[in-house]
Each structure stands twice: as C-alpha cells, then as structure tokens.
Amino acid sequence: MTLRECLVAFGVGAHPALRRRARERTAHLRRRAQGERALGDLGLGRHERSRCHHRAGADARPVEYRRTVADEALLAERCRVDRAIVPDRRAGADLSARAGRDVHDRAVLHVGTATDDDRVEVPAEHGVVPDGGALLDGDVADDHGGGRDERGGMDLRTLALEAEQWHGLDPRSILEVPTSYSNPPRQEEGMPLPKIAAVATATPPHRFTQAQLLALAGYRDEERRGFFRRSDIEGRHLWIDPASFRPDESVDELNDRFRAGALALSESAARRALAGAGWDAADVDFVATTTCTGRLTPSLDAHLIGRLGCRADVQRVHVGDTGCASAMVALQQASSYVAAFPGRRALVVAVEICSAAYFLDNRLESAVAHAIFADGAGALAVTTDDVGPSIVAHRTLFRPEHLGAMGFEYPGGRLRVILSKDVRRIGASMMGEMAAILMSTQGLKREDIRYWVLHSAGRRVIDRARMLLDLSEEQVGHSRSVLRRYGNMSSATILFVLDETLRDEVPVPGDWGVMIALGPGFAAEGALLRW
C-alpha cells in the first residue's frame, strides 16, 4: 500500500471525514496490501515494532527513519516507527510523542515533554486527540472551517501576555481558563511512572555574606550597591578562597576554578543522591549531567562516571548551555530513559560555578549578576521501582522572540552575563503559562496543587510569579528560602528548592506538585509531580 493510504486507513481517529474515507477504502487497501495483513486485524506481534498502526496518526513534522525523511508528515518505510532512530540530539526528540518500541499487549510508551506546541497526542486507546499539554493555537482551523481552533480556539500564550500587560484581565485568571481537552495525555495503564528516589545538594566550603561580596565587587555608586542590598539574599557559597582571591584573574585561572569546583561539587552531590536512594555507582544505568558556567572536554559526565566508579557500559548525556533550566532538561532525559526501560536507574547531576563567570565592567546587568549568582550542585536519583514523587508529565515552553533576553557572551574569552531587565516580566509570565499547561494535562486546577517548586531566579521574579499564580507567601516559601540562603545557582537552584520541599514537608499519597525552571532561549521547563 502507499504511504498516504496507510495514514488515511489507520489514522481514522483524527476526523469524521477520515473515518468515512477509511471505511470506503478498506476493501481496496486490503487487496493492495500484497500479503501484508492490516494491523487493525492482527494487532501487534510480540516481537515486532508497530507499522501502519491504526492508532498512530500523522505527526505535524517530518519523521526520520534511517535517514529517510518523510514529506508532508508521512511516515517512512511503511509507517514503521523505530525508537532507536531519533532525529533530535536529545533522547526522545519530540518528547510529546508516544515512542514506539518493542511492545506487548499494545502498550505504547509516553516518553516526556511536549516541545512542539501544535503536536497531537496519540494515546493507545482513543485515536488521535489533542495534546493536553500543547498550547492552544488559534491558527488551527477545525473540521468545519471558519478558522476556529478544533481544541477550543483559546491561546494560552495570548492570555498570558494580556494578563501580564493588565489589558482588562486579572493575570491570575490564566489558571482559570477552561480547556476543551476531552482526552488529556495520560500514562498508559499498568506502565510504571518515573519516580524521584532521592535528591541531594552540595555547596563550596566558603560562604560569604552579601556585605562581604559587595566589598569584593568594589561598587561605590548607590544604584549598584542597591542591587546587593535589595536582593533578599543573606549569603552565598562560592568556590573562592577569600584569603587568596583577587578580582583580576586570567581566563586560565577562571577555567581552573570551574574545573576544580565543578568536579568536586558534582561528585559530592552525586554520591549523596546515590546514598539517599540506597544505590551503588555500579547500579546506575544512565547519567545525565549539565552545566553552563564552564566547559570540559571530555564533558562533565565522562569525568563523573570515572570518579564515581560507574560501569563501563553506563549510558550518558551531557546537557550544555541551556542555563538555569538545564537541570529540568536533564531530568527529562533521565525520565524518558527509565520510562523506556522500567526498572533501570538514572542519575541526574547539575553543577554551576558562577564565580568562574564574573566580569568586572560598568554594565548594570553585570552588577546584578554579581549580586545574585552563586555556586552549587544538585543531584537526583530517578527510577520506576522506588518510592518518591512520580513524574506524571514534562512540558517545554519556548519563546525564541526573547532569545536575546538572557545568556552569555564571550569578550576576550571570558563569560559575561546577558541579563535583560525584561527577564522578570518574561519569566513570571512563562511560569504562569507553564503551570496552566501542566495542570491541563490532568484536568487540574490551581487549588489542586499543594507544592510549588519554582526556580529562585530572583526576588522580583518570585514576586511576579506569586501574583500571577495567585499563590500565598507560604507556597513560595521554599523558593524564597533558597534564594535567601544560597542565591541563584543557575541550573542547580531548582534542585535545592525540591530538596528543601521534600525535607520540610510531609506529602501524602495523591498530593500534586508543579516544578518549573526558567532559562535562556527564552524557555520554561516544567514537570508535574504526584506523591
């Protein structure tokens, strides 16, 4: 049969028109199958991957199979999907999809976040339905014309921007917007969810008060000194020896600081996470590391595997240059791995040495960076066979129009922070959007969420996010506490907030949590947790 016929015949859950066309052409397609019986009759064999599955619909983007790119969203090689061939550099590629693999009893795996806002979810039982985590796009017309969105015509993106700008709408109402998802994404019944078995953190031995760091920075004008005084930060840990530090270090000296600090702190956090989970290093099947404040080649994961004593066949990935959100990206990769291979164990490690990325100049954003950033590491143990909060959903929200709002530039080979004053507005707005998206995947409301694990980006970001999400001070208390005691440790920060939440709270089975970090791009990375 032709590729287009294959999609039409077996994608009948998408629209009524496709159902009618499929019924009219069933006999014709079976005659042309040339001995290949339709999987609608056979189901899935015990040891063969799905092909032309009647529940698999066309992706909104091309799908790559052994370097064959299917045009117009057609699947290549008789609609066969191979889990081992992924066109994206990150494991799972389009993480909103249900990845096909060797399956039994027609179980289909859900492997992670929705990075494509217009994708549709393909559940195992119900045909093609809208992805409950996808943004509602008003440009997608319904089956009856008129330019209406087949998923309700509501654009969360527009609502969030309007809310942020106070265009006659209470910004808190973004979380009250009803969605029309009749079949929100759900984990296939009987398939184990990834769980966070342990979380651990590590900090440098030297802690500095804000007053000490202000003196080291040497600012004399009230505007820059005010960044330190109004930061709501009491102290920070830095990989700096106060007895020998001088502010005119060379690039080589900064690189040496990053290497020493990153390796020591990542190993310390990793060992604590392994101990918390009751694992040995040899038990780990997958390692995901991340950092953005320096470079190592071989990368951080390779160094960590050797220092911990992991097996020679351990699988690994390093997530670089995604900033404060990168621990969540690494967690997505680890979650996807253990969801694909239930019972296996993954280790996530995020480490940042922001003290190797300072830049002394007259820019206000450099002064802000010097006032809030710090050093630290966090680690997670992730598996399906343990206790701890389950990772029910992952979502990614990306705004390339804000690409230049945050990041690094490299004058003279030194890292210099780019930090627009718009970050607090953009970041808080995207936290609101991400929370709504995550809750919509399970039909939840704000009052259903007991724990809010939000990135401690800075005082004003937390203030705005609290207002937009209509949260109490108690609900953002852990984010404020981490900021006050540690500062912003970039990617590691969200793991400190999670660690404090798990240590100070007493969750009961059924409690929900939302976990959101922000990063350059501009991006929000989120996870929906359930105890």
N, C-alpha and C positions, 0 to 999 in steps of 0.2 A: 504494500500500500504506500501511497505517497505520504510525505511528512505532514502536509497540510491536512490530509484526510485523517491521519492518525490523531491530530489535535482536535479536529472537529468531532470525530467519532467519540473520543473518550473524555473530552472536556465539557460534557453536557451539563454539568452542574452550574456553569457560569451564567447562562442566559436562557430564557424560554425558547428563543429562536434557535439556539444551538441544539436544544433538546429535540425540537421538531425536525431540524435538518438531520440530526443523527438517526432518528427513527426512520426517516425516509431513505437513508443511505445504508442502513445496517446490512441488508442483504448484499448490496453491491460491494461493500467493503469486505465482507467475509469471502465473497467469491474472489476478490483480488488479493486476498492475503497470501495466496500461493503456499498453502500449507502451514502458515503461521497463525495459529488459533488466537482469537482475541482474548486478552487477559480479563475482559469483562466476564468471560465464561470460565476461564481457568483459575483466576486469582493469581497469586504469586507462588511460584515454586519455592521449595525450601532453600535452595542454594542458588537462585538466580536473582539478579537485580531487576527492579521493575522496568518494564519497557511498554510504552504506549498505555500506561496505567490509566484506567478510566477516571481516576480521581485527580490526576495531575494535569493542571491547566498550563496555558502558555505564560511564561514569565514576561514581564514588561520589558525585559532587556535580553540581549542575546545570551545564549548559554553555550559554554565552550565544552567540547568533548574531544579529547585527544587532538587539540589544536584545530578542530573544525568549528568554525563559528556559524551558528545557525542564523540566517537572515530573517527579519520580521518576526522575531521571537519564536521561531520554530526550533524544536529540539532536534539535535543532530543524531545520526546513527539510529534510525528507527525509534526516536523518542527515548532512547536509553539514557539514564542518568547514572553517572559513575561518581560516587562520593570521593574517590581519590583524586579526581581531576577538578581543581578549583582555580578559576582564573584570577582570583584576588590573592594578594600576598599574605593576607591574614587567614588563619584557619577558619573555614566556614564561609568565606567570601560574603555572599549576601546572607547575612545571619538571620534574616526574617524568614528564610525558606525552611521547609522541612527537608532535610537532606536525605536522599535515597541511599540505602546501603543494603547489604545482605540482611533480609528481614524475614521474620517468621510471623505467621498469623496476621500479615498485612500491617504490622506495626510500622509507623513512619516517625522518624526522629525529628524533633524540633530542636534546632541547634543554636539559637542565640538571638541577636538583636536585629531589629529592622533598620537597615541603613538606607533603604530605598523607600521614600515616602509613598510612592504610588504602587508598591507591590501588593499583590493579593496573597492571602494565606491559603495553603492547600491542606486542610485537615484530612484525616484518614477516613472520615465517615460521611462528610457532607458536601463534597464537591468544592467548587471554588467559591470562597466567600471573602469579603473584605478583611484585611488585616486589622485587627483591633488596635494594633499599635501604630498603624500608619497614620500620617497626618491626612486630614480630610482635604482634598484638593478640589476647589470649585471649578477647575477646568475640565474635570472628567464628567462627560455627559452621561445621563442614564439611558436605559434602553429605549425610552420613549421620546428622546430628543429634547429640545428646549434648553440644552446647556446645563441641565441640573446634575448635581453630583449624585451618582447612584447610591452613595453611602450617606446621604443626608444633606449635602451641599454646605456643610459647616467647615470653615477653615480655621483650625485652632491657631495657625500662625498669625492670621489677621486679627483674630480675637485677642491674642496675647499682645500684639503690638498696639492695638487700640486701647487695651486695658492699661498698658504701660504709659500711654500718652494721655490717659484720662479723657478720652473722647466720649463722654457721656456714659461710660461703663465702669462700674466698680471693678478694679483689677482683680478682686477676689472671685468675681463671678466666672472667671475662666474655668474654675474647677466645678462649676455647677452646670456647664453646658452639656445638654443631653447628647448622647451619641446614638447612632442608629445601627450599631453592630449587632446583628441578630445572632451571630456565632463568633464571639470573641476567641482569639487564639487560646488554646488550652493544651496542656501536656496530655499526650496520649495515655489513656487509662492503663494503669499497670506498669508504665515506664517510670523508673526512679528519677527524681529531680536531683540536680547537683546541690550539694549542701556545703556550707562553710563550716568545716570541722574545727578550725582553730584560727585565731588571729593573734598576731604579736607585733610589737614595735621595738625600735631601738633608736637611741639618740647619742650624739657625741658626749664625751665626759665633761666638757666645759659648757657651763650655762652662763649667759650674760643677761643682765637687766637691760631694759630699754635705755636707761640713763647711761650705762656703760657703752652701749653701742652707738648712741648719739655722740658721745665723746670721741669714739674711734672714727666716726664718719667726719667729724670736724665741721659740721654745718654751723654757721653763725647767724644766718637770717631766720626770722621768726617763722616764715612760711614753711621752710624745710624742717625746721625743728618741730613745728606743729604736726607734721606727718608722724613723727615718733610719739609725741605726747597724746595724740588723739586716736591712736591705733587700737586701743583696748588690749594691747599686748603688754604683759608684765615682764616676760623674759623669753629668751630663745636659746637653743643649743646650736653651736657652730663648731665645725671641725677646725678650730683655730686655737693655738696655744697663745693665751694673752701675754705671756712673758716674751714671746719672740715675734709676734705679729707686727708687720709694718704694711701700710696701705699702698706701697709702690711695687708690689710683687710682679714678677715677669709672667708671661704666658706659660712658660715651662713650670714655674712654681705653682701656678694655679692648677695646671694639669696634674701635677704631682699630688696636690691636695685632694683633687677629685678622686684620683685613683685610690689613694690610701683610705680616704673616708668611705667611698662607695663600697669597696671590697669588705672593709671591716664591718660596716653597719648592715650591709645586706646579709652577710653571713650570720651576724648576731640575730637579726630578726628572723631569718630562715630557721635557724636552729631552735629558737623559741617556739615558732609555729609548729615545727615537727614534734617537739616535746609536748606541746599542748594537745596535739592530735594523737599522741602515742605512737608515732611512726619513727622508723629509722630512715636515714637518707636512701638506703637501698630499696625502700618501699615505694619511692617516688617514680612515677612513670612519665611525668610531663612537668617541665619547668618553664614558667613564663616570667620574664624579668622586664623591668622598664626603668628608664631614667631619661632626663632631658638636659641635665646641667653639666654634662661632660661626655666624652667619647672614650671607648675602649675597643681595641681590636687585637685579639678576639673579644667578642662582646661580653657583656656582664654575665650572661647566662653560662658561657663557657667557663669563666673563672669560678663562678659559684658552684657549678657541678663538680669541679675538681676539689674545691675547698671543703665541700660538704661530704664528698665521697659517694656520689650517686653512681648508679650502674652505668656501664659503658653504652647501653642501648637506650638510655633515657631520651625521650623526645623533648624538644625545646623550641622556644621562640623568644625573640627579644623585640620589644616594642619601644621604638625610639622617637624622640622629637614630637610627641603629642602632648607634652606639657602636663598641667595639673590633672588632666582627665585620664592619663595613660594607665594608672592602676586599674581603672574600670575597664579599659580596653584589654589589658592583660587578663583580667578576671573573665571577660567574655570568652577569650581564647581557651582558658582553662575549663570553664563551664562547658563549652562546646565539646571539648575533648572528653571529659568524663561522661557527658550525656551520650556521646557516640560510643563510648566503651565503658558501660556501667561496671562499677567495682574498681576501676583504676583510680589512681591518686595523682593529684596535681598540686604543684606548689607555685604560688604567685608571690613575687618579691618586687617591691617598688622602693627605690632609694634616690635621694636627691641631696647634693652637696651645693646648696645655693651660695655658700660662702666662696665657692670657686668661680662664681659668675657675677661678682660685683664689678662695677665700672664707675670710677670717680670722674664725674663731669658736672656741668651746670644744668643738665636737664632735670625738670621736675619729676619725670617718671623714674629716673634713676634714684632720686631721693626717696620716692615712695617705695621702690623695690628694696632699698637698703633698710627701710623702716619696718617691713613686714616679713620678708622671706628668711627661712631658716633651714637647718639640715636635719635629716631624719630618714628612717626606713621603716617599712611595714611589710608584713608577710601574711599570707592566707594559705591554709590547707583546705583543698577542695576535693570532694569525692561524693559518690552517691550512697555509700554504705557507712553512714555515721549519723550522729545527732548534730543539731545546729540548724540555723535558719536555711530554708530551701531557697534557691534562686529560681523563682517562678517565671520571670521574664527579664529580658535585656532589651534596651532600646538605645538607639543613637539618634541624636538630633544635630544636624549640621547646617550652619549658616555661612556659606562662602562669601556673602556680601560683607561680612565682618572679618575677612581674612587678615586684614592689617591691624586689628584692634589689639592683638597680644601675640608675643613671640620673642624671638631673639634675633639680633643682628650681630655681625662679627667684625667690627672695625679693628684692624691690626691683629686679627686672630683672637681677640678677646670677646667673650659673650657679653652683650649689653641688652638689657631687658627692653622690650617694647610693651608699653602698658598704657593704653588709651584711657582717658577719663570716662569714656563711654562703657568700659568693661562692666562697671557695677550695674548700669541700666540693662545692658545686653544680657549679662549673666543672670541677673534676677529674673528677667522675663523668660529666658530659656529654661530656668529651673521650674517656673510655673508651667510652661508648656510640657516639659518632660514629665512632671508629676501627673498632669492630666492624661498624657499618653499612657504612662504605666498603669494608672488606675483603670483606664478604659479597657485594658486587656482582660481584666477580670470583672468588669462591671462594678467597680468600687467607687465610693465617694470619699471626700476628704476625711470625714469623721470615721471612716473605717480604718484609717491608717493610724497606728499607735506610735510608731517610731519613725522619726525623720532624720536620716543620716545624710547631712548636707555638707558639702565642701566648705571649709573655713577659709574662703577666699579673702575676706577682709570684713571689717566692721560694717561698711555700708552695703556690701553685697548681702550679708546676712540680714541687715535691717530691711532691705527691699524685698528679699525673698520671703521673710516672715510676713510682711504686709501683703504681698501678692498671694501667698498661700493661706493667709488668714490663720496663722499659727500663733500659739501662745509663746511667751518667753521660755517657759519650761520645755516646750517642744523643740526649740532651737538651742537649748541649754548646753548640749554636748558640743555643738559646733562652736559656740562662744567660748566654752571652757578650753577646747583645744587651741583656739586662736589665742586666748589669753596666756596660756601656759607654754605654748610651743611656737606660736606664729604660724605662718603659711609655709609648709614644707613641700609645696608643689604636689607631685603625684602621691606622695606618701600620706598627705594630710587626711584624705578620706578614710584611710585605714586606721588612723588614730581616732577619728570620730567613731568609727564602727567598734573599735576596741573599747573605748570608753562607754559606749552604749551597752555593749554586752556585759561589761563588768559592773555597771551601776544599775542596770535594770533587771527586772525579773519577768521575762516574757512567759506567756502561757501559750499552749498549743492553739493555733488559729490566729494569733496576732499577725498583723501585716506591718511591713516596713518599706519605706521608699529610700533608696540610696542614690544620690546624684552628685557627680563631679563635673567641673567645667574645665575647658582647656582651649588652647588656640585653635583657630580654624574658621569661625568660632564654633565650638562643639559643646554639647551636653551629653554625658554618658550616664545612663541610669539603669538600675536594677530594682525589680520588685521582689521583696523578701517575704517569706512566711515561716513562722515558727510552728 
